Amino acid sequence: MQEHDARILAGAAIPTAAAGVIAMVIAYFVAGVHGLVGALVGTVLILAFFAISAVIIAVVAKRQPQLVLMAALATYTIKAVALAIVLLLFGGAEVFDLNAFAVTAGVCVVVWLTGHSVASIKVRRLYVEPVETPESPADPGSAEGAGAGEHAEAQP
C-alpha cells in the first residue's frame, strides 16, 4: 500500500471508529447491553468491509491500474452479498438489537464515505506520472546543441 493510500484509509477509519464508539454509548443507554452489542457489530462490520475493500483496491491500483474499476465493483458486490448473508444469519437473533445495528451501520457508512472524500481531497496525488528526461548540456556552437535551427548552420 502506498503512503497516500494509507493516509486516506486512516482519514476514513479513525472518524468511523469514533462515530462507532459514540453510537455504542448511545445504544447502551437506549437499549442496554443488546444495543451496545448491536452497535459494536455494526461498527466492526462496516470498518472491516470498507477497510478490506480499500486495501484490495490499493493493491490492485499499484499492480494493475487498468483493473481498478473491476476490483471496486467486485468488492462492492462481495460486500453486498456478505451483508445479505450476515442479515439472513442474524436476522432473528436476539443477541443484539437490530435497530442499534442498523442505525450504527448507516451512520458509520456515511462517516466513512465523508472521511474518505475529505482525506482524498487533502492528499496531493499526481494523476499522471511525470516523465523525467535527462538534461544534456547543450553546446551553443554545435549543431546538436542548437535549438530548432537558431544557431545551426545549414548542412549541404
VENDA-V104874 format. One record per helix or strand. SS is the DSSP state (~ for helix, > for strand). FROM is the first residue (numbers start at 1). LEN is the number of residues. Records with the same first field share a line. If there is no record, write none. Layout:
BEGIN
SS=FROM-LEN / FROM-LEN
END
This chain:
BEGIN
~=3-61 / 65-26 / 98-25
END
